Amino acid sequence: MRVVLGCDHAGFEMKQKILNHVKGMGHEVLDVGTNSAEPADYPDYAEAVCLAVLRHEADRGIMICGSGVGAAVAANKIPGIRAATCHDCYSAHQGVEHDNINVLVLGSRVIAHALAYDLVWMFLGAQFSGEERHLRRIAKVRQLEKKYRDFEPPE
């Protein structure tokens, strides 16, 4: 499997460890940065991860920021991306099996490296079930993307 990894400055240390972990699992890795702990904005790297997935340069993506929240918000603005912040093993595999998530988001200031390794293993090892009820729900998510693509909320 081809896996794209990205992070902001808060996720840099964890990304380096996960990068080696994913390679050790036998997967190809595309690293889209950031490449240091210098301040960096998570939307830039969330976009890079998501575009690699959408362009089929990677099968799945992993994005890391401090909490996992901001990066998930940014990633889910991109049509076709189903990103989830997962800090427990059940969500990491169930998100793929039921919701066909294609980007795992982790919070480096929330979880330890050992748990991150387990979450990555669960995420990359899971397969979408393809069950009718899950296909129906994902189709509804796609309809929401289309419906609100050009919507301009008031400021």
Phi and psi in radians as a Rosetta constraint file:
Dihedral C 1 N 2 CA 2 C 2 CIRCULARHARMONIC -1.693 0.35
Dihedral N 2 CA 2 C 2 N 3 CIRCULARHARMONIC 2.224 0.35
Dihedral C 2 N 3 CA 3 C 3 CIRCULARHARMONIC -2.180 0.35
Dihedral N 3 CA 3 C 3 N 4 CIRCULARHARMONIC 2.256 0.35
Dihedral C 3 N 4 CA 4 C 4 CIRCULARHARMONIC -1.757 0.35
Dihedral N 4 CA 4 C 4 N 5 CIRCULARHARMONIC 2.353 0.35
Dihedral C 4 N 5 CA 5 C 5 CIRCULARHARMONIC -2.088 0.35
Dihedral N 5 CA 5 C 5 N 6 CIRCULARHARMONIC 2.453 0.35
Dihedral C 5 N 6 CA 6 C 6 CIRCULARHARMONIC -2.596 0.35
Dihedral N 6 CA 6 C 6 N 7 CIRCULARHARMONIC 2.831 0.35
Dihedral C 6 N 7 CA 7 C 7 CIRCULARHARMONIC -2.841 0.35
Dihedral N 7 CA 7 C 7 N 8 CIRCULARHARMONIC 2.849 0.35
Dihedral C 7 N 8 CA 8 C 8 CIRCULARHARMONIC -1.665 0.35
Dihedral N 8 CA 8 C 8 N 9 CIRCULARHARMONIC -2.996 0.35
Dihedral C 8 N 9 CA 9 C 9 CIRCULARHARMONIC -1.044 0.35
Dihedral N 9 CA 9 C 9 N 10 CIRCULARHARMONIC -0.627 0.35
Dihedral C 9 N 10 CA 10 C 10 CIRCULARHARMONIC -1.188 0.35
Dihedral N 10 CA 10 C 10 N 11 CIRCULARHARMONIC -0.453 0.35
Dihedral C 10 N 11 CA 11 C 11 CIRCULARHARMONIC -1.716 0.35
Dihedral N 11 CA 11 C 11 N 12 CIRCULARHARMONIC 0.015 0.35
Dihedral C 11 N 12 CA 12 C 12 CIRCULARHARMONIC -1.004 0.35
Dihedral N 12 CA 12 C 12 N 13 CIRCULARHARMONIC -0.883 0.35
Dihedral C 12 N 13 CA 13 C 13 CIRCULARHARMONIC -1.064 0.35
Dihedral N 13 CA 13 C 13 N 14 CIRCULARHARMONIC -0.776 0.35
Dihedral C 13 N 14 CA 14 C 14 CIRCULARHARMONIC -1.158 0.35
Dihedral N 14 CA 14 C 14 N 15 CIRCULARHARMONIC -0.671 0.35
Dihedral C 14 N 15 CA 15 C 15 CIRCULARHARMONIC -1.053 0.35
Dihedral N 15 CA 15 C 15 N 16 CIRCULARHARMONIC -0.724 0.35
Dihedral C 15 N 16 CA 16 C 16 CIRCULARHARMONIC -1.082 0.35
Dihedral N 16 CA 16 C 16 N 17 CIRCULARHARMONIC -0.707 0.35
Dihedral C 16 N 17 CA 17 C 17 CIRCULARHARMONIC -1.222 0.35
Dihedral N 17 CA 17 C 17 N 18 CIRCULARHARMONIC -0.725 0.35
Dihedral C 17 N 18 CA 18 C 18 CIRCULARHARMONIC -1.193 0.35
Dihedral N 18 CA 18 C 18 N 19 CIRCULARHARMONIC -0.636 0.35
Dihedral C 18 N 19 CA 19 C 19 CIRCULARHARMONIC -0.982 0.35
Dihedral N 19 CA 19 C 19 N 20 CIRCULARHARMONIC -0.845 0.35
Dihedral C 19 N 20 CA 20 C 20 CIRCULARHARMONIC -1.153 0.35
Dihedral N 20 CA 20 C 20 N 21 CIRCULARHARMONIC -0.653 0.35
Dihedral C 20 N 21 CA 21 C 21 CIRCULARHARMONIC -1.092 0.35
Dihedral N 21 CA 21 C 21 N 22 CIRCULARHARMONIC -0.807 0.35
Dihedral C 21 N 22 CA 22 C 22 CIRCULARHARMONIC -1.145 0.35
Dihedral N 22 CA 22 C 22 N 23 CIRCULARHARMONIC -0.724 0.35
Dihedral C 22 N 23 CA 23 C 23 CIRCULARHARMONIC -1.065 0.35
Dihedral N 23 CA 23 C 23 N 24 CIRCULARHARMONIC -0.712 0.35
Dihedral C 23 N 24 CA 24 C 24 CIRCULARHARMONIC -1.124 0.35
Dihedral N 24 CA 24 C 24 N 25 CIRCULARHARMONIC -0.411 0.35
Dihedral C 24 N 25 CA 25 C 25 CIRCULARHARMONIC -1.395 0.35
Dihedral N 25 CA 25 C 25 N 26 CIRCULARHARMONIC -0.121 0.35
Dihedral C 25 N 26 CA 26 C 26 CIRCULARHARMONIC 1.667 0.35
Dihedral N 26 CA 26 C 26 N 27 CIRCULARHARMONIC 0.210 0.35
Dihedral C 26 N 27 CA 27 C 27 CIRCULARHARMONIC -1.644 0.35
Dihedral N 27 CA 27 C 27 N 28 CIRCULARHARMONIC 2.676 0.35
Dihedral C 27 N 28 CA 28 C 28 CIRCULARHARMONIC -1.361 0.35
Dihedral N 28 CA 28 C 28 N 29 CIRCULARHARMONIC 2.504 0.35
Dihedral C 28 N 29 CA 29 C 29 CIRCULARHARMONIC -2.201 0.35
Dihedral N 29 CA 29 C 29 N 30 CIRCULARHARMONIC 2.313 0.35
Dihedral C 29 N 30 CA 30 C 30 CIRCULARHARMONIC -1.946 0.35
Dihedral N 30 CA 30 C 30 N 31 CIRCULARHARMONIC 2.073 0.35
Dihedral C 30 N 31 CA 31 C 31 CIRCULARHARMONIC -1.788 0.35
Dihedral N 31 CA 31 C 31 N 32 CIRCULARHARMONIC 2.020 0.35
Dihedral C 31 N 32 CA 32 C 32 CIRCULARHARMONIC -1.780 0.35
Dihedral N 32 CA 32 C 32 N 33 CIRCULARHARMONIC 0.212 0.35
Dihedral C 32 N 33 CA 33 C 33 CIRCULARHARMONIC 1.653 0.35
Dihedral N 33 CA 33 C 33 N 34 CIRCULARHARMONIC -3.105 0.35
Dihedral C 33 N 34 CA 34 C 34 CIRCULARHARMONIC -1.253 0.35
Dihedral N 34 CA 34 C 34 N 35 CIRCULARHARMONIC 2.888 0.35
Dihedral C 34 N 35 CA 35 C 35 CIRCULARHARMONIC -1.983 0.35
Dihedral N 35 CA 35 C 35 N 36 CIRCULARHARMONIC 0.367 0.35
Dihedral C 35 N 36 CA 36 C 36 CIRCULARHARMONIC -2.856 0.35
Dihedral N 36 CA 36 C 36 N 37 CIRCULARHARMONIC 3.072 0.35
Dihedral C 36 N 37 CA 37 C 37 CIRCULARHARMONIC -1.608 0.35
Dihedral N 37 CA 37 C 37 N 38 CIRCULARHARMONIC 0.186 0.35
Dihedral C 37 N 38 CA 38 C 38 CIRCULARHARMONIC -1.201 0.35
Dihedral N 38 CA 38 C 38 N 39 CIRCULARHARMONIC 2.536 0.35
Dihedral C 38 N 39 CA 39 C 39 CIRCULARHARMONIC -0.864 0.35
Dihedral N 39 CA 39 C 39 N 40 CIRCULARHARMONIC 2.290 0.35
Dihedral C 39 N 40 CA 40 C 40 CIRCULARHARMONIC -2.533 0.35
Dihedral N 40 CA 40 C 40 N 41 CIRCULARHARMONIC 2.635 0.35
Dihedral C 40 N 41 CA 41 C 41 CIRCULARHARMONIC -1.661 0.35
Dihedral N 41 CA 41 C 41 N 42 CIRCULARHARMONIC 2.167 0.35
Dihedral C 41 N 42 CA 42 C 42 CIRCULARHARMONIC -1.020 0.35
Dihedral N 42 CA 42 C 42 N 43 CIRCULARHARMONIC -0.586 0.35
Dihedral C 42 N 43 CA 43 C 43 CIRCULARHARMONIC -1.047 0.35
Dihedral N 43 CA 43 C 43 N 44 CIRCULARHARMONIC -0.589 0.35
Dihedral C 43 N 44 CA 44 C 44 CIRCULARHARMONIC -1.117 0.35
Dihedral N 44 CA 44 C 44 N 45 CIRCULARHARMONIC -0.724 0.35
Dihedral C 44 N 45 CA 45 C 45 CIRCULARHARMONIC -1.442 0.35
Dihedral N 45 CA 45 C 45 N 46 CIRCULARHARMONIC -0.544 0.35
Dihedral C 45 N 46 CA 46 C 46 CIRCULARHARMONIC -1.085 0.35
Dihedral N 46 CA 46 C 46 N 47 CIRCULARHARMONIC -0.735 0.35
Dihedral C 46 N 47 CA 47 C 47 CIRCULARHARMONIC -1.088 0.35
Dihedral N 47 CA 47 C 47 N 48 CIRCULARHARMONIC -0.764 0.35
Dihedral C 47 N 48 CA 48 C 48 CIRCULARHARMONIC -1.088 0.35
Dihedral N 48 CA 48 C 48 N 49 CIRCULARHARMONIC -0.739 0.35
Dihedral C 48 N 49 CA 49 C 49 CIRCULARHARMONIC -1.064 0.35
Dihedral N 49 CA 49 C 49 N 50 CIRCULARHARMONIC -0.860 0.35
Dihedral C 49 N 50 CA 50 C 50 CIRCULARHARMONIC -1.137 0.35
Dihedral N 50 CA 50 C 50 N 51 CIRCULARHARMONIC -0.711 0.35
Dihedral C 50 N 51 CA 51 C 51 CIRCULARHARMONIC -1.121 0.35
Dihedral N 51 CA 51 C 51 N 52 CIRCULARHARMONIC -0.636 0.35
Dihedral C 51 N 52 CA 52 C 52 CIRCULARHARMONIC -1.090 0.35
Dihedral N 52 CA 52 C 52 N 53 CIRCULARHARMONIC -0.669 0.35
Dihedral C 52 N 53 CA 53 C 53 CIRCULARHARMONIC -1.182 0.35
Dihedral N 53 CA 53 C 53 N 54 CIRCULARHARMONIC -0.842 0.35
Dihedral C 53 N 54 CA 54 C 54 CIRCULARHARMONIC -1.146 0.35
Dihedral N 54 CA 54 C 54 N 55 CIRCULARHARMONIC -0.549 0.35
Dihedral C 54 N 55 CA 55 C 55 CIRCULARHARMONIC -1.485 0.35
Dihedral N 55 CA 55 C 55 N 56 CIRCULARHARMONIC 0.061 0.35
Dihedral C 55 N 56 CA 56 C 56 CIRCULARHARMONIC 1.091 0.35
Dihedral N 56 CA 56 C 56 N 57 CIRCULARHARMONIC 0.453 0.35
Dihedral C 56 N 57 CA 57 C 57 CIRCULARHARMONIC -1.384 0.35
Dihedral N 57 CA 57 C 57 N 58 CIRCULARHARMONIC -0.327 0.35
Dihedral C 57 N 58 CA 58 C 58 CIRCULARHARMONIC -2.525 0.35
Dihedral N 58 CA 58 C 58 N 59 CIRCULARHARMONIC 2.629 0.35
Dihedral C 58 N 59 CA 59 C 59 CIRCULARHARMONIC -1.423 0.35
Dihedral N 59 CA 59 C 59 N 60 CIRCULARHARMONIC -0.625 0.35
Dihedral C 59 N 60 CA 60 C 60 CIRCULARHARMONIC -2.525 0.35
Dihedral N 60 CA 60 C 60 N 61 CIRCULARHARMONIC 2.796 0.35
Dihedral C 60 N 61 CA 61 C 61 CIRCULARHARMONIC -2.185 0.35
Dihedral N 61 CA 61 C 61 N 62 CIRCULARHARMONIC 2.689 0.35
Dihedral C 61 N 62 CA 62 C 62 CIRCULARHARMONIC -2.295 0.35
Dihedral N 62 CA 62 C 62 N 63 CIRCULARHARMONIC 2.208 0.35
Dihedral C 62 N 63 CA 63 C 63 CIRCULARHARMONIC -2.153 0.35
Dihedral N 63 CA 63 C 63 N 64 CIRCULARHARMONIC 2.409 0.35
Dihedral C 63 N 64 CA 64 C 64 CIRCULARHARMONIC -2.259 0.35
Dihedral N 64 CA 64 C 64 N 65 CIRCULARHARMONIC 2.246 0.35
Dihedral C 64 N 65 CA 65 C 65 CIRCULARHARMONIC -2.359 0.35
Dihedral N 65 CA 65 C 65 N 66 CIRCULARHARMONIC -2.981 0.35
Dihedral C 65 N 66 CA 66 C 66 CIRCULARHARMONIC -1.078 0.35
Dihedral N 66 CA 66 C 66 N 67 CIRCULARHARMONIC -0.919 0.35
Dihedral C 66 N 67 CA 67 C 67 CIRCULARHARMONIC -1.797 0.35
Dihedral N 67 CA 67 C 67 N 68 CIRCULARHARMONIC -0.388 0.35
Dihedral C 67 N 68 CA 68 C 68 CIRCULARHARMONIC 1.573 0.35
Dihedral N 68 CA 68 C 68 N 69 CIRCULARHARMONIC -0.182 0.35
Dihedral C 68 N 69 CA 69 C 69 CIRCULARHARMONIC -1.405 0.35
Dihedral N 69 CA 69 C 69 N 70 CIRCULARHARMONIC -0.952 0.35
Dihedral C 69 N 70 CA 70 C 70 CIRCULARHARMONIC -1.027 0.35
Dihedral N 70 CA 70 C 70 N 71 CIRCULARHARMONIC -0.764 0.35
Dihedral C 70 N 71 CA 71 C 71 CIRCULARHARMONIC -1.122 0.35
Dihedral N 71 CA 71 C 71 N 72 CIRCULARHARMONIC -0.637 0.35
Dihedral C 71 N 72 CA 72 C 72 CIRCULARHARMONIC -1.181 0.35
Dihedral N 72 CA 72 C 72 N 73 CIRCULARHARMONIC -0.712 0.35
Dihedral C 72 N 73 CA 73 C 73 CIRCULARHARMONIC -1.056 0.35
Dihedral N 73 CA 73 C 73 N 74 CIRCULARHARMONIC -0.845 0.35
Dihedral C 73 N 74 CA 74 C 74 CIRCULARHARMONIC -1.086 0.35
Dihedral N 74 CA 74 C 74 N 75 CIRCULARHARMONIC -0.814 0.35
Dihedral C 74 N 75 CA 75 C 75 CIRCULARHARMONIC -1.068 0.35
Dihedral N 75 CA 75 C 75 N 76 CIRCULARHARMONIC -0.684 0.35
Dihedral C 75 N 76 CA 76 C 76 CIRCULARHARMONIC -1.321 0.35
Dihedral N 76 CA 76 C 76 N 77 CIRCULARHARMONIC -0.049 0.35
Dihedral C 76 N 77 CA 77 C 77 CIRCULARHARMONIC -1.387 0.35
Dihedral N 77 CA 77 C 77 N 78 CIRCULARHARMONIC -0.241 0.35
Dihedral C 77 N 78 CA 78 C 78 CIRCULARHARMONIC -1.649 0.35
Dihedral N 78 CA 78 C 78 N 79 CIRCULARHARMONIC 2.020 0.35
Dihedral C 78 N 79 CA 79 C 79 CIRCULARHARMONIC -0.963 0.35
Dihedral N 79 CA 79 C 79 N 80 CIRCULARHARMONIC 2.356 0.35
Dihedral C 79 N 80 CA 80 C 80 CIRCULARHARMONIC 1.681 0.35
Dihedral N 80 CA 80 C 80 N 81 CIRCULARHARMONIC -0.183 0.35
Dihedral C 80 N 81 CA 81 C 81 CIRCULARHARMONIC -1.706 0.35
Dihedral N 81 CA 81 C 81 N 82 CIRCULARHARMONIC 2.374 0.35
Dihedral C 81 N 82 CA 82 C 82 CIRCULARHARMONIC -2.193 0.35
Dihedral N 82 CA 82 C 82 N 83 CIRCULARHARMONIC 1.653 0.35
Dihedral C 82 N 83 CA 83 C 83 CIRCULARHARMONIC -1.841 0.35
Dihedral N 83 CA 83 C 83 N 84 CIRCULARHARMONIC 2.551 0.35
Dihedral C 83 N 84 CA 84 C 84 CIRCULARHARMONIC -2.480 0.35
Dihedral N 84 CA 84 C 84 N 85 CIRCULARHARMONIC 2.382 0.35
Dihedral C 84 N 85 CA 85 C 85 CIRCULARHARMONIC -1.400 0.35
Dihedral N 85 CA 85 C 85 N 86 CIRCULARHARMONIC 2.106 0.35
Dihedral C 85 N 86 CA 86 C 86 CIRCULARHARMONIC -2.179 0.35
Dihedral N 86 CA 86 C 86 N 87 CIRCULARHARMONIC 2.185 0.35
Dihedral C 86 N 87 CA 87 C 87 CIRCULARHARMONIC -2.179 0.35
Dihedral N 87 CA 87 C 87 N 88 CIRCULARHARMONIC 0.305 0.35
Dihedral C 87 N 88 CA 88 C 88 CIRCULARHARMONIC -2.500 0.35
Dihedral N 88 CA 88 C 88 N 89 CIRCULARHARMONIC 2.654 0.35
Dihedral C 88 N 89 CA 89 C 89 CIRCULARHARMONIC -1.141 0.35
Dihedral N 89 CA 89 C 89 N 90 CIRCULARHARMONIC -0.658 0.35
Dihedral C 89 N 90 CA 90 C 90 CIRCULARHARMONIC -1.028 0.35
Dihedral N 90 CA 90 C 90 N 91 CIRCULARHARMONIC -0.853 0.35
Dihedral C 90 N 91 CA 91 C 91 CIRCULARHARMONIC -1.106 0.35
Dihedral N 91 CA 91 C 91 N 92 CIRCULARHARMONIC -0.619 0.35
Dihedral C 91 N 92 CA 92 C 92 CIRCULARHARMONIC -1.125 0.35
Dihedral N 92 CA 92 C 92 N 93 CIRCULARHARMONIC -0.670 0.35
Dihedral C 92 N 93 CA 93 C 93 CIRCULARHARMONIC -1.595 0.35
Dihedral N 93 CA 93 C 93 N 94 CIRCULARHARMONIC -0.646 0.35
Dihedral C 93 N 94 CA 94 C 94 CIRCULARHARMONIC -1.159 0.35
Dihedral N 94 CA 94 C 94 N 95 CIRCULARHARMONIC -0.571 0.35
Dihedral C 94 N 95 CA 95 C 95 CIRCULARHARMONIC -1.062 0.35
Dihedral N 95 CA 95 C 95 N 96 CIRCULARHARMONIC -0.612 0.35
Dihedral C 95 N 96 CA 96 C 96 CIRCULARHARMONIC -1.340 0.35
Dihedral N 96 CA 96 C 96 N 97 CIRCULARHARMONIC -0.846 0.35
Dihedral C 96 N 97 CA 97 C 97 CIRCULARHARMONIC -1.082 0.35
Dihedral N 97 CA 97 C 97 N 98 CIRCULARHARMONIC -0.692 0.35
Dihedral C 97 N 98 CA 98 C 98 CIRCULARHARMONIC -1.801 0.35
Dihedral N 98 CA 98 C 98 N 99 CIRCULARHARMONIC -0.667 0.35
Dihedral C 98 N 99 CA 99 C 99 CIRCULARHARMONIC -1.898 0.35
Dihedral N 99 CA 99 C 99 N 100 CIRCULARHARMONIC -0.031 0.35
Dihedral C 99 N 100 CA 100 C 100 CIRCULARHARMONIC 0.935 0.35
Dihedral N 100 CA 100 C 100 N 101 CIRCULARHARMONIC 0.746 0.35
Dihedral C 100 N 101 CA 101 C 101 CIRCULARHARMONIC -1.073 0.35
Dihedral N 101 CA 101 C 101 N 102 CIRCULARHARMONIC 2.503 0.35
Dihedral C 101 N 102 CA 102 C 102 CIRCULARHARMONIC -2.046 0.35
Dihedral N 102 CA 102 C 102 N 103 CIRCULARHARMONIC -0.071 0.35
Dihedral C 102 N 103 CA 103 C 103 CIRCULARHARMONIC -2.357 0.35
Dihedral N 103 CA 103 C 103 N 104 CIRCULARHARMONIC 2.177 0.35
Dihedral C 103 N 104 CA 104 C 104 CIRCULARHARMONIC -1.670 0.35
Dihedral N 104 CA 104 C 104 N 105 CIRCULARHARMONIC 2.293 0.35
Dihedral C 104 N 105 CA 105 C 105 CIRCULARHARMONIC -2.030 0.35
Dihedral N 105 CA 105 C 105 N 106 CIRCULARHARMONIC 2.313 0.35
Dihedral C 105 N 106 CA 106 C 106 CIRCULARHARMONIC -2.151 0.35
Dihedral N 106 CA 106 C 106 N 107 CIRCULARHARMONIC 2.587 0.35
Dihedral C 106 N 107 CA 107 C 107 CIRCULARHARMONIC -1.837 0.35
Dihedral N 107 CA 107 C 107 N 108 CIRCULARHARMONIC 1.923 0.35
Dihedral C 107 N 108 CA 108 C 108 CIRCULARHARMONIC -1.195 0.35
Dihedral N 108 CA 108 C 108 N 109 CIRCULARHARMONIC -0.370 0.35
Dihedral C 108 N 109 CA 109 C 109 CIRCULARHARMONIC -1.642 0.35
Dihedral N 109 CA 109 C 109 N 110 CIRCULARHARMONIC 0.058 0.35
Dihedral C 109 N 110 CA 110 C 110 CIRCULARHARMONIC -1.954 0.35
Dihedral N 110 CA 110 C 110 N 111 CIRCULARHARMONIC -0.649 0.35
Dihedral C 110 N 111 CA 111 C 111 CIRCULARHARMONIC -2.129 0.35
Dihedral N 111 CA 111 C 111 N 112 CIRCULARHARMONIC 2.729 0.35
Dihedral C 111 N 112 CA 112 C 112 CIRCULARHARMONIC -1.448 0.35
Dihedral N 112 CA 112 C 112 N 113 CIRCULARHARMONIC 2.817 0.35
Dihedral C 112 N 113 CA 113 C 113 CIRCULARHARMONIC -1.040 0.35
Dihedral N 113 CA 113 C 113 N 114 CIRCULARHARMONIC -0.674 0.35
Dihedral C 113 N 114 CA 114 C 114 CIRCULARHARMONIC -1.072 0.35
Dihedral N 114 CA 114 C 114 N 115 CIRCULARHARMONIC -0.739 0.35
Dihedral C 114 N 115 CA 115 C 115 CIRCULARHARMONIC -1.181 0.35
Dihedral N 115 CA 115 C 115 N 116 CIRCULARHARMONIC -0.686 0.35
Dihedral C 115 N 116 CA 116 C 116 CIRCULARHARMONIC -1.006 0.35
Dihedral N 116 CA 116 C 116 N 117 CIRCULARHARMONIC -0.728 0.35
Dihedral C 116 N 117 CA 117 C 117 CIRCULARHARMONIC -1.051 0.35
Dihedral N 117 CA 117 C 117 N 118 CIRCULARHARMONIC -0.773 0.35
Dihedral C 117 N 118 CA 118 C 118 CIRCULARHARMONIC -1.105 0.35
Dihedral N 118 CA 118 C 118 N 119 CIRCULARHARMONIC -0.733 0.35
Dihedral C 118 N 119 CA 119 C 119 CIRCULARHARMONIC -1.119 0.35
Dihedral N 119 CA 119 C 119 N 120 CIRCULARHARMONIC -0.753 0.35
Dihedral C 119 N 120 CA 120 C 120 CIRCULARHARMONIC -1.086 0.35
Dihedral N 120 CA 120 C 120 N 121 CIRCULARHARMONIC -0.767 0.35
Dihedral C 120 N 121 CA 121 C 121 CIRCULARHARMONIC -1.044 0.35
Dihedral N 121 CA 121 C 121 N 122 CIRCULARHARMONIC -0.787 0.35
Dihedral C 121 N 122 CA 122 C 122 CIRCULARHARMONIC -1.134 0.35
Dihedral N 122 CA 122 C 122 N 123 CIRCULARHARMONIC -0.787 0.35
Dihedral C 122 N 123 CA 123 C 123 CIRCULARHARMONIC -1.079 0.35
Dihedral N 123 CA 123 C 123 N 124 CIRCULARHARMONIC -0.855 0.35
Dihedral C 123 N 124 CA 124 C 124 CIRCULARHARMONIC -1.290 0.35
Dihedral N 124 CA 124 C 124 N 125 CIRCULARHARMONIC -0.421 0.35
Dihedral C 124 N 125 CA 125 C 125 CIRCULARHARMONIC -1.503 0.35
Dihedral N 125 CA 125 C 125 N 126 CIRCULARHARMONIC -0.226 0.35
Dihedral C 125 N 126 CA 126 C 126 CIRCULARHARMONIC -1.470 0.35
Dihedral N 126 CA 126 C 126 N 127 CIRCULARHARMONIC 2.670 0.35
Dihedral C 126 N 127 CA 127 C 127 CIRCULARHARMONIC -2.230 0.35
Dihedral N 127 CA 127 C 127 N 128 CIRCULARHARMONIC 2.513 0.35
Dihedral C 127 N 128 CA 128 C 128 CIRCULARHARMONIC -1.123 0.35
Dihedral N 128 CA 128 C 128 N 129 CIRCULARHARMONIC 2.345 0.35
Dihedral C 128 N 129 CA 129 C 129 CIRCULARHARMONIC -1.262 0.35
Dihedral N 129 CA 129 C 129 N 130 CIRCULARHARMONIC -0.542 0.35
Dihedral C 129 N 130 CA 130 C 130 CIRCULARHARMONIC 1.273 0.35
Dihedral N 130 CA 130 C 130 N 131 CIRCULARHARMONIC 0.163 0.35
Dihedral C 130 N 131 CA 131 C 131 CIRCULARHARMONIC -1.109 0.35
Dihedral N 131 CA 131 C 131 N 132 CIRCULARHARMONIC 2.583 0.35
Dihedral C 131 N 132 CA 132 C 132 CIRCULARHARMONIC -0.945 0.35
Dihedral N 132 CA 132 C 132 N 133 CIRCULARHARMONIC -0.772 0.35
Dihedral C 132 N 133 CA 133 C 133 CIRCULARHARMONIC -1.107 0.35
Dihedral N 133 CA 133 C 133 N 134 CIRCULARHARMONIC -0.603 0.35
Dihedral C 133 N 134 CA 134 C 134 CIRCULARHARMONIC -1.326 0.35
Dihedral N 134 CA 134 C 134 N 135 CIRCULARHARMONIC -0.679 0.35
Dihedral C 134 N 135 CA 135 C 135 CIRCULARHARMONIC -1.062 0.35
Dihedral N 135 CA 135 C 135 N 136 CIRCULARHARMONIC -0.737 0.35
Dihedral C 135 N 136 CA 136 C 136 CIRCULARHARMONIC -1.063 0.35
Dihedral N 136 CA 136 C 136 N 137 CIRCULARHARMONIC -0.779 0.35
Dihedral C 136 N 137 CA 137 C 137 CIRCULARHARMONIC -1.197 0.35
Dihedral N 137 CA 137 C 137 N 138 CIRCULARHARMONIC -0.696 0.35
Dihedral C 137 N 138 CA 138 C 138 CIRCULARHARMONIC -1.161 0.35
Dihedral N 138 CA 138 C 138 N 139 CIRCULARHARMONIC -0.641 0.35
Dihedral C 138 N 139 CA 139 C 139 CIRCULARHARMONIC -1.069 0.35
Dihedral N 139 CA 139 C 139 N 140 CIRCULARHARMONIC -0.657 0.35
Dihedral C 139 N 140 CA 140 C 140 CIRCULARHARMONIC -1.178 0.35
Dihedral N 140 CA 140 C 140 N 141 CIRCULARHARMONIC -0.623 0.35
Dihedral C 140 N 141 CA 141 C 141 CIRCULARHARMONIC -1.109 0.35
Dihedral N 141 CA 141 C 141 N 142 CIRCULARHARMONIC -0.758 0.35
Dihedral C 141 N 142 CA 142 C 142 CIRCULARHARMONIC -1.083 0.35
Dihedral N 142 CA 142 C 142 N 143 CIRCULARHARMONIC -0.673 0.35
Dihedral C 142 N 143 CA 143 C 143 CIRCULARHARMONIC -1.084 0.35
Dihedral N 143 CA 143 C 143 N 144 CIRCULARHARMONIC -0.699 0.35
Dihedral C 143 N 144 CA 144 C 144 CIRCULARHARMONIC -1.089 0.35
Dihedral N 144 CA 144 C 144 N 145 CIRCULARHARMONIC -0.721 0.35
Dihedral C 144 N 145 CA 145 C 145 CIRCULARHARMONIC -1.011 0.35
Dihedral N 145 CA 145 C 145 N 146 CIRCULARHARMONIC -0.824 0.35
Dihedral C 145 N 146 CA 146 C 146 CIRCULARHARMONIC -1.161 0.35
Dihedral N 146 CA 146 C 146 N 147 CIRCULARHARMONIC -0.770 0.35
Dihedral C 146 N 147 CA 147 C 147 CIRCULARHARMONIC -1.043 0.35
Dihedral N 147 CA 147 C 147 N 148 CIRCULARHARMONIC -0.694 0.35
Dihedral C 147 N 148 CA 148 C 148 CIRCULARHARMONIC -1.888 0.35
Dihedral N 148 CA 148 C 148 N 149 CIRCULARHARMONIC 0.212 0.35
Dihedral C 148 N 149 CA 149 C 149 CIRCULARHARMONIC -0.966 0.35
Dihedral N 149 CA 149 C 149 N 150 CIRCULARHARMONIC -0.741 0.35
Dihedral C 149 N 150 CA 150 C 150 CIRCULARHARMONIC -1.814 0.35
Dihedral N 150 CA 150 C 150 N 151 CIRCULARHARMONIC 0.172 0.35
Dihedral C 150 N 151 CA 151 C 151 CIRCULARHARMONIC -1.203 0.35
Dihedral N 151 CA 151 C 151 N 152 CIRCULARHARMONIC 2.288 0.35
Dihedral C 151 N 152 CA 152 C 152 CIRCULARHARMONIC -1.935 0.35
Dihedral N 152 CA 152 C 152 N 153 CIRCULARHARMONIC 1.813 0.35
Dihedral C 152 N 153 CA 153 C 153 CIRCULARHARMONIC -1.217 0.35
Dihedral N 153 CA 153 C 153 N 154 CIRCULARHARMONIC 2.653 0.35
Dihedral C 153 N 154 CA 154 C 154 CIRCULARHARMONIC -1.177 0.35
Dihedral N 154 CA 154 C 154 N 155 CIRCULARHARMONIC 2.583 0.35
